[in-house]
């Protein structure tokens, strides 16, 4: 009887939390992970309100849940910044190799000035780029998983009844509409930058007329990259940061992913797409949803751009027709989701001891994150190409 009464005085943060759209196995695995006191990347706070610590000259000292969350968040941000710096080193190496072997130009980029033609690059450059980029993500996944010790059931969530086939199809359709909006905005920004003599990225694609390079480009950009990118950003990063609130986790993963594209006109587009993928990942509870959204949307966009490179007139006509169809279907899907399930882009389950503003402040004040921000900006400047 005494034990039952005692429970009313004890607060266990990890046990209080359940995660929306996840099954019991996910919740149990997350709770077990967060309850490990030896893990500096898992946030938990167990406190008996009857216990007080006294320090001479200072009085009673209270270590609140917000203090514990702040310390853990600092550790997670420090790790994320360090891993992103490692990925940046791979990007720098890839850039230098490609530039030295490709007449001073990166190989996985079609610039705004090149949207009407293919270039000529040695096939070995594409092979090296693909291997280096794949190794970059695999290295990041391994480091982050080993350091955080995040359980597989949490890092690669399967979701619950919301992760149905119909929901995934709806997510893909809405994602395609976001791609259409993003591509139009990206095109406008590219034209503005063009007036300022900046040649921005049109699409990330191997700029080649070699059929083997085209196949490799499609496999990497539409299959390999979406799988590895989503496992890292919407798997490991987003899921590990859910302990600080779902909204914050979506933003952190989106910003980290978006800043991995070193182009002024593409960063905003990448962050927008990443945010939508993050929201649907939380809504469905499944990493498969994220992978499908990324892969299918990239493939559709890729094929439309590819068609335009072959024939500008046919590509323009086909793009307009498909974009209009996507928008009409997406609006119907979104209205249906709102009507039947009260669905919204807003994730209002904060579940955090800190305010969103405070968490953003901690993110910006993290030394490794700040270092990565600066390096990413420098890399963006280095990658800028000016038209003649």
N, C-alpha and C positions, 0 to 999 in steps of 0.2 A: 504494500500500500504506500509506503514511504517512497519507494522507487518511482511510482507513478506520479506522485506529487513533485518529486525532484525534477522530473522531465519538464515541468512547466517553467523551471528557472533556466533551463539550458537552451541555447540557440545554436543550431548546427546549420550553417549556411548551405553547405553542399547537399544536405538531406532535404532542405526546404525547396530546392529547385527541381522542377520538372521541365522538360524541353518539348515545345510544341511540335506536333506532327511526327513524333518519334515513338518507337515501341518500347516495351519494358526493358528489353536487353540493352538498348542504347542508354536509357536512364541509369540502369544499374552499373553499366561499364563507366559512364561518366562520373557517377557518385564515387565509385571505387577509386578512380583516377584522382578526383579532387580531394579525396580523404587521405591521400598519401602525404604525410607531413614532410617527408624527405624530398619531395618534388617541388622545386622552386617555381615551376611554371603552372602549378595547379592551385587555385584559390579556394581556401576553406577557412572557416572561422568558427571555432567551438568555444562558447563562453557561458559560464555559470554566473548569472547576475548577482549571486550572493558573494562572489569572490571579489576582493579588492586588493590592489597592490599599493603599498605605501612607500614613498621615498622621502627620506629626511630632507627637510627644507623645501620640498615641492608639494607635499601632501599626497592624496590618493591619485594614482596614475591609472588612467583608463585607456586601454588599447582597443579601439573600436573596430568594427567590421570594415569600415571605410579605409582605415589605415592598412589593414591586412590586404584588402583588394588593391589598394594603390601600390603596395610593394610587389605583389604578384604581377600586376599589369606592367609595371616598370621592367620586370624580368622578361616578360613575354615580348614587349616592344624591343628590348635590347636584343633578344634572340632573332626576332623578325628582321631588324635592321642589319644584323650580322649576316644572316642568310641571304638577304637581298644584295648585300655587298659582294658576297661570293658569286651570286648570279651575274652581277654587274661585271665582275672580272672575266667571266666566261664570255659575256657580250663584247667586252673590249678586245679579248683575244680573237674572237670570231671576226670582229670588225677589221682588225689589223691584218689577219690572214686573208680575208676576202679582198681588202683594198690592195694588198701587195700582189695578189694573184689575178686581180680583175681590173687592172688599169685604173686604180684609184677609186673604184666604186663598190659599194656594198652589193651583195648578190641577191638578197631576199627582199628586194624593194623595187616596185615600179613607181617612179616619180611622176608628178603631175605633168611634166613635159614629155614623158614617155608613154602617155596613155593611148597613143595611136600606133605604137610600134614595139617590137621585141628587140632585145639586145643580143649580143653574142658574148658568152662567158664560157670558159673551159668547164667541162662537166665535173672535174675533180673538185672545183670550188664549191659546187652545190653539195657534193657528197660530204666534204669537210664541214660545211656549215650545218648540215643536217645532223651529223654525228656530234658536233660540239653543242648544238642547241639541245639535243636530246640528253646528252650527258649533263648539261646545265640543270635541267629540271630534275633528273634522277638524283644528282648530287644534293640539290636543295631538299628534295623529299626525304632522302636518307638522313641528312643532318638534322632536319626539323623533327623527324619522327624519333630519332635516337635521343635527342636532347629533351624533348617534351614527354617521351614515353606514352604518347597518346594511343589508347587502345584502337585496334583495327576497326571495331564496330562503331567507334566514334569518328575516326578519321575518314572512313568510307561508309557513311550511313546508308541504310536501305530504305528508311522511311516506314510509313504505315499505310493505311487504306487510302490516304490522299495521293500516294505515289502511284496512281493507276495509269493505265495506258492513255485514257482520255485526258487526264490532267497533264501528262507529258506532252501530248499533241497540242493542247491549248497553250502550254508554256512556250512551245516552239513557235507557234503562230504569232503570239504576242512578241516574242523575241525577234522574229523577222520584221515586224512593224517597227520595233526600236532600231533595227539595223537600217531600215529604209530612212527613218527620220535622221539617224546619225550620219548616214552616207550623204544625205542632202545637205546637212549642216556642214559636214566635212568638205563637201565640194565647194560650198560658198566660201568657207574659210580659206580653202586652198587658192581660190581665185583672188581673194583679198591679199593673201601672202604673195601671190604671183605679181601683183601690182607693186609690192615692195621688193621685188626681185628675189623672193625666196621660193625655191622649188620644193614643195612639200611632197609627202608620201601620198600616192594615189591608192595603192594597196600593197600589202605585204605578200609578195608572190615572187618566185624566181623569174627574173626577166630574161627569158630564153626562148629561142625558136627550135631548140633541140627536143625531140619527142620524149627522150628518156628523162631529160631535165624537167619537162612538163609533168610527167608521171610522178617523179620524185617530189616535185613541188606540191602537187595535189595531195599525195600521201602524207607529207609532213604537215602542211598547213591545215588540212581538213580532217586528219585522223590523229596523227601522233601528237601534234601540239594541243588540240582540244582535250585529249585524254590526260596528258601530263600536266597541263596548265590547270585543269579543274581539280585534279587530285591534290595538287599543291595548294592552290588558292581557295577553292570552295570546299576542299576536304580538310587538309591539315590546318591551314591558317584560320579559315572561318569557324570551323568546329572548335578549335582550341580557344578562340576568342569569344565564343558564345557564353562563357562563364562570366563575361563582363557585360552581357546584354546583346541581344540579337541585332539590334540596329547598328550598334557600334561595330560588331563583328562583320556585318555586311560592308560597312564603309571602309574598314581597315583592309579587308581583302580586295575591295574594288580599287582603292587608291594604290595599293601595292602592285596589283596587276596592271593598272592603267599606266603607271609611271615606268613600266618595263618597256613601253613603246617610246622610243626617243625621237618624237616628232611633234612639233607644235600643233599641227592640225589633227593629229591622231589621238593624243592623250585624252582629251575630253570625250571623244567617241568611245575609246576603250573603257574609261571609267564608267560611262553611262551604261554600256553593255554589261560590264562586270557587275554593276549594282543590280540590274534587273535579274541577271543570272543568280546572284546571291539571294535576292528576295524569293525567287522561285525555289531555290535550293532549301531555304528554311520552310517555305510553305508546303513543299512536297516531302521534305525530310530525307530526300534521296540525292546522292551524288550523281546517280545516273541521269537525273533530270538536267543537271548542270552540263554534263558531258554532251548529251543530245542537243541541248539548246546551242551550245558553242559549236559543235560539229556541223549540225544541219544549217544553221544560219551562215556560218563561214562558207560552207559548200555552195549554198545558193548564191551568195554574194560573189564568191570566187568564179562560179560558172558564168554569171552575168558579165563580170568584168572581163573574163577570158573571151567571151563572145564579142565584146566590144573591141578588144584588142585585135581580133581577127577581122571584124567588119564593124566600123564605127556606126554606120547607118542601121544595120540589123541589131547591133547591140543596144543602141539608143531606143529603138522601137520596142524591143523585147523587154528592156529594163522598165520602161514606162508602164507597159501592160502588166507585167508581173508585180511591180510596186503598187499599182492601183488595186490589183486583186488581193495582195497581201493586206493592205490597209483596210479594205472592206471586210474581209474575213476576220481580221484581228479585232476590229471594232465590234463585230457581232459576238465574238468569243468573250471579249472583256465585259460587254453588257450582260451576257449570259452568266458569267462568273459572279458579277455583282448582284444580279437578281436572285440566283439560286443559292449562293453560298456566302453572300456578304463579303466577297473577296475584295481586298484593297492592296495597293502597293505599300501601304503603311504597316510596319510591324510595331505594334504598340506594347509588346511585352518586354519591358526594359530589364527587369530582374537584376538590378545593380545597386550597389551602395553609393556609387558616385554619379554625379550628373554627367550628361553627355558632354557638356562643355568642358568639365574638369578632365574627362578622359582624353578629349582632343588636345587639351593643354599639355597633358602628360606625354602624349604622342609627339607633339612638336618639340618638347623639351628633352626627349630622349637623345642622348649623344649619338648612338649608332644610327638611329632613324634620321637624325639631322644630317649626319655624315653621308648617309645613303641619298637623302634628298639632294644635297649639294652635288654629289657625284653624278646623279641622274640628270640634273640640270646641265652640268658640264658636258655629259655625254650627248645630251640633246643638242647643245650648241655645236659640238664637234661634228655631229651627224648632219647638220644643216648644209644644204647645198643651194648655192645661189645661181640664178640663171644669168646667162651672158647677155 
